[in-house]
Amino acid sequence: MKKRKKMALTILLVIIVVSNFPPIYYFIGESYSYQNKDGSFVFTEQSSTIQNFEMAELRFENFKIRNPQNHNDILFRKFKLKPWKFWEWWNMFKNSEKYKLQYFN
């Protein structure tokens, strides 16, 4: 019985670790969306491409420079945190800044 529990725990840990590897995450990863308060800036991130969070920040900074009259200068995330999705854990750890943004519904 003890051996079965140990084997089950080992298999579970292997699944969690493997599902967080980039090649696997590419197929099961989500797209994330960001916007400012009035929706005049919108960006959708795509997993495993150059359209990542760093690009969202860069484009938002350029948006603020090109639109100084727009006072909605806070970037919000449009996605909810889902800690039960263990395949997202590495992404949450590696890109923690995007998860610190305020949620906008």
C-alpha positions in Angstrom: 0.0 0.0 0.0 2.8 2.4 0.9 4.5 1.6 -2.4 1.4 2.5 -4.4 1.1 5.9 -2.7 4.7 6.6 -3.4 4.3 5.6 -7.0 1.1 7.7 -7.4 2.9 10.7 -5.8 5.9 10.2 -8.1 3.7 10.0 -11.2 1.7 13.1 -10.2 5.0 15.1 -9.6 6.3 14.0 -13.0 3.1 15.1 -14.7 3.3 18.5 -13.0 7.0 19.0 -14.0 6.7 17.8 -17.6 3.5 19.9 -18.2 5.5 23.0 -17.3 8.2 22.4 -20.0 8.0 24.9 -22.9 7.4 22.4 -25.7 4.4 20.9 -23.8 3.2 24.3 -22.5 3.1 25.6 -26.1 0.1 23.3 -26.8 -1.8 23.8 -23.5 -0.9 27.4 -22.7 -3.4 30.1 -22.7 -3.5 33.5 -24.4 -3.6 36.5 -22.0 -5.2 39.8 -22.7 -4.4 43.3 -21.3 -6.0 46.7 -21.7 -6.2 50.1 -20.2 -9.4 51.3 -18.4 -11.2 52.7 -21.4 -10.2 49.9 -23.8 -8.3 52.3 -26.2 -5.3 50.0 -25.7 -5.7 46.2 -26.0 -3.1 43.6 -26.4 -3.4 39.8 -26.5 -0.4 37.7 -25.6 0.2 34.4 -27.4 2.1 31.6 -25.7 5.6 30.8 -27.0 5.8 33.7 -29.5 7.3 37.2 -29.5 3.8 38.5 -28.6 4.6 38.1 -24.9 4.2 40.2 -21.8 7.4 42.2 -22.5 5.9 43.2 -25.9 2.7 44.2 -24.2 4.6 46.5 -21.8 6.6 47.9 -24.7 3.5 48.6 -26.8 1.7 50.1 -23.9 4.6 52.5 -23.2 4.6 53.5 -26.9 0.8 53.9 -26.8 1.2 56.4 -23.8 3.8 58.4 -25.7 1.7 58.6 -28.9 -1.5 59.4 -26.9 -0.5 61.9 -24.1 -4.1 63.2 -24.0 -5.3 59.7 -22.8 -5.2 59.6 -19.0 -6.0 55.9 -18.8 -2.3 55.1 -18.3 -2.7 51.9 -16.1 -2.4 48.5 -17.7 -4.8 45.9 -16.5 -4.9 42.1 -17.0 -8.1 40.7 -18.5 -7.6 37.2 -17.2 -8.3 35.6 -13.8 -5.6 33.9 -11.8 -6.1 30.1 -12.0 -3.6 28.5 -9.5 -5.3 25.1 -9.9 -3.9 24.9 -13.5 -0.6 23.3 -12.4 0.7 23.5 -16.0 0.8 27.3 -15.6 2.9 27.3 -12.4 6.2 27.8 -14.2 4.7 30.7 -16.2 3.3 32.3 -13.0 6.7 32.0 -11.4 8.8 33.1 -14.4 6.5 36.0 -15.5 5.2 37.1 -12.1 4.9 40.8 -13.1 1.9 40.2 -15.4 0.1 38.4 -12.6 0.7 41.4 -10.3 -1.4 43.7 -12.6 -4.8 44.6 -11.3 -7.7 42.5 -12.8 -10.2 44.4 -15.0 -13.5 42.7 -15.7 
